[in-house]
């Protein structure tokens, strides 16, 4: 579904998420934004994420550092840093505004002082709408997802929307459900309360691995 809307505000964006649609642009340089309502929706069951043995080894090795909400703009820029992107200036500004209001969040992965991966999304009630992620090092985006899902579980979230299902996300445990089923889950999630910040500081990797083993 592609319906252009010339007046897009952070509040309108949140309302769109509540009814199951999200914005995209045809390209970085296209000023227009349209709404998308996929027939099949990708979601991450919060007890279905799989930390593989190789990812666990990467986490224990300690090469990477994970932070939360410390480089939101840089994460969005990293996600848009590709030949084709749906993140134009309007969309970038909207998510920055939501972040400043505490309604969008990011998880960052660092190799020393270099940002090598991350993921960002929007929260409404107990729903987290994952917008995009990027990786500039092996396992960096997987690491971001592992820490993100751990935080969502601890914060009481019940829905992790990935919009579309890619082979990469499917390999990590994401699934695809019909639009009607998604909307039922969405309605239940936005009627509940969750807190992205309640988990506090970023936990040690071993804690994330152990909790994942208990819930997967």
Phi and psi in degrees as a GROMACS rama.xvg file:
@    title "Ramachandran Plot"
@    xaxis  label "Phi"
@    yaxis  label "Psi"
@TYPE xy
-131.308  99.3498  UNK-2
-120.094  113.174  UNK-3
-70.5186  144.913  UNK-4
-137.576  114.721  UNK-5
-75.8045  -18.3661  UNK-6
-116.639  102.405  UNK-7
-121.301  119.708  UNK-8
-119.297  164.289  UNK-9
-57.2726  -39.3372  UNK-10
-66.4959  -40.3275  UNK-11
-64.9403  -37.6983  UNK-12
-61.1829  -43.7655  UNK-13
-64.1633  -39.657  UNK-14
-62.3708  -37.5362  UNK-15
-62.3931  -44.6867  UNK-16
-59.7995  -37.0528  UNK-17
-65.5216  -25.1015  UNK-18
-104.21  5.05449  UNK-19
96.9742  14.9483  UNK-20
-119.744  159.358  UNK-21
-143.263  159.375  UNK-22
-93.0992  150.78  UNK-23
-147.264  163.284  UNK-24
-125.357  155.844  UNK-25
-66.3238  -31.0886  UNK-26
-163.229  171.692  UNK-27
-57.5422  -37.6123  UNK-28
-94.6242  -3.64867  UNK-29
-83.585  120.804  UNK-30
-74.7423  -15.3343  UNK-31
-80.495  151.452  UNK-32
-127.534  137.626  UNK-33
-127.722  160.312  UNK-34
-94.3885  142.953  UNK-35
-122.523  134.011  UNK-36
-136.058  82.1085  UNK-37
-61.5729  143.962  UNK-38
-66.5715  -38.2277  UNK-39
-115.999  134.731  UNK-40
-115.032  136.755  UNK-41
-86.5369  134.472  UNK-42
-138.546  156.458  UNK-43
-107.323  107.788  UNK-44
-58.0981  125.867  UNK-45
-68.4115  -11.4273  UNK-46
-105.646  10.5195  UNK-47
-110.401  -2.44087  UNK-48
-69.8931  135.556  UNK-49
-110.891  117.721  UNK-50
-90.4804  107.633  UNK-51
-70.5176  167.646  UNK-52
-61.893  -39.409  UNK-53
-67.6064  -39.1713  UNK-54
-66.9338  -40.0256  UNK-55
-60.1626  -39.8086  UNK-56
-63.9072  -41.3065  UNK-57
-61.415  -42.479  UNK-58
-64.5262  -41.3027  UNK-59
-72.4711  -26.5425  UNK-60
-63.2192  -31.7522  UNK-61
82.6768  14.0458  UNK-62
-67.6609  -35.7078  UNK-63
-104.19  148.902  UNK-64
-113.561  138.963  UNK-65
-112.742  134.949  UNK-66
-129.744  167.407  UNK-67
-129.753  129.396  UNK-68
58.2889  32.8099  UNK-69
-108.115  -16.2922  UNK-70
-147.019  54.4709  UNK-71
-58.1343  -51.5375  UNK-72
-57.7822  -41.5663  UNK-73
-65.8971  -34.083  UNK-74
-67.4897  -45.8451  UNK-75
-61.7503  -41.1741  UNK-76
-63.2732  -39.1959  UNK-77
-63.3064  -38.7498  UNK-78
-66.9739  -32.8163  UNK-79
-85.1028  -8.4623  UNK-80
-83.6473  71.8647  UNK-81
-151.924  166.775  UNK-82
-59.2113  -42.4996  UNK-83
-122.393  127.32  UNK-84
-142.108  149.908  UNK-85
-96.3203  2.09998  UNK-86
-93.0619  100.802  UNK-87
-97.2693  -175.418  UNK-88
-62.9569  -37.6507  UNK-89
-63.4833  -47.4373  UNK-90
-64.7358  -41.762  UNK-91
-57.9545  -46.9656  UNK-92
-64.0059  -37.403  UNK-93
-65.5893  -43.8713  UNK-94
-71.1291  -33.0572  UNK-95
-61.9134  -41.8043  UNK-96
-63.8784  -40.9441  UNK-97
-65.8741  -37.8182  UNK-98
-62.2008  -43.4023  UNK-99
-64.0677  -24.337  UNK-100
-91.4695  0.145216  UNK-101
78.7036  19.1172  UNK-102
-111.992  4.94823  UNK-103
-137.206  149.77  UNK-104
-143.607  159.893  UNK-105
-137.165  152.325  UNK-106
-119.888  128.193  UNK-107
-114.083  144.331  UNK-108
-120.783  126.588  UNK-109
-119.053  142.763  UNK-110
-113.493  96.2998  UNK-111
67.223  -123.085  UNK-112
-95.7441  3.76063  UNK-113
-100.946  127.937  UNK-114
-77.0504  116.281  UNK-115
-114.318  -2.54022  UNK-116
-175.79  164.425  UNK-117
175.693  169.516  UNK-118
-145.963  148.006  UNK-119
-141.594  159.982  UNK-120
-170.962  -176.098  UNK-121
-117.762  144.273  UNK-122
-114.77  135.827  UNK-123
-139.86  117.174  UNK-124
59.334  -126.705  UNK-125
-103.205  24.5404  UNK-126
-110.263  137.243  UNK-127
-117.13  123.605  UNK-128
-103.134  100.228  UNK-129
-72.0401  123.441  UNK-130
-92.4354  -50.6683  UNK-131
-166.088  163.318  UNK-132
-146.75  163.897  UNK-133
-146.785  163.456  UNK-134
-148.281  131.451  UNK-135
-118.209  9.80696  UNK-136
-150.39  150.736  UNK-137
-55.038  129.078  UNK-138
74.5183  2.21621  UNK-139
-65.2464  -43.8421  UNK-140
-70.6255  -35.0645  UNK-141
-63.4123  -39.5057  UNK-142
-63.3372  -43.3583  UNK-143
-60.1547  -42.9424  UNK-144
-64.9387  -40.7146  UNK-145
-59.8648  -45.7076  UNK-146
-72.2588  -34.6353  UNK-147
-63.7095  -49.1468  UNK-148
-65.1196  -37.0069  UNK-149
-59.6885  -42.3156  UNK-150
-67.2844  -39.3552  UNK-151
-64.0317  -41.481  UNK-152
-61.2506  -48.3675  UNK-153
-64.7446  -30.1601  UNK-154
-85.29  -3.50304  UNK-155
88.5824  17.7119  UNK-156
-74.511  149.119  UNK-157
-119.883  -11.9336  UNK-158
-137.44  128.523  UNK-159
-120.121  103.009  UNK-160
-88.3023  124.485  UNK-161
-105.469  5.14814  UNK-162
69.7911  -72.1721  UNK-163
-117.281  159.495  UNK-164
-103.195  117.112  UNK-165
-103.455  160.084  UNK-166
-56.5127  -36.7186  UNK-167
-62.0776  -47.3445  UNK-168
-67.6555  -37.6542  UNK-169
-62.2162  -36.6858  UNK-170
-66.2536  -20.2504  UNK-171
-98.0621  -3.37799  UNK-172
119.318  -2.21889  UNK-173
-71.4184  153.762  UNK-174
-133.948  172.723  UNK-175
-120.296  135.129  UNK-176
-131.003  155.9  UNK-177
-65.9997  158.31  UNK-178
-54.9622  -43.599  UNK-179
-63.272  -41.7211  UNK-180
-66.0063  -39.3203  UNK-181
-61.1639  -44.6208  UNK-182
-64.6589  -33.1547  UNK-183
-65.4776  -44.7872  UNK-184
-65.3696  -38.7618  UNK-185
-62.283  -46.416  UNK-186
-59.3249  -41.4335  UNK-187
-66.4071  -38.826  UNK-188
-70.5585  -43.924  UNK-189
-73.6322  -13.389  UNK-190
-84.6529  -7.97646  UNK-191
-104.484  172.662  UNK-192
-113.694  140.512  UNK-193
-145.243  166.28  UNK-194
-139.502  112.519  UNK-195
-68.2525  -25.2771  UNK-196
-96.1033  -7.07912  UNK-197
-65.1363  -24.3099  UNK-198
-69.2977  -15.9282  UNK-199
75.1763  -147.126  UNK-200
-60.5805  158.295  UNK-201
-64.0373  127.256  UNK-202
-77.8206  164.333  UNK-203
-62.513  147.945  UNK-204
-54.3106  -37.4991  UNK-205
-61.2416  -35.3226  UNK-206
-65.3087  -41.3651  UNK-207
-64.2161  -43.6856  UNK-208
-61.946  -43.9078  UNK-209
-66.3392  -44.3526  UNK-210
-65.4673  -35.9136  UNK-211
-64.1941  -40.3616  UNK-212
-63.5833  -32.1475  UNK-213
-75.8327  -27.2522  UNK-214
-108.253  -18.8023  UNK-215
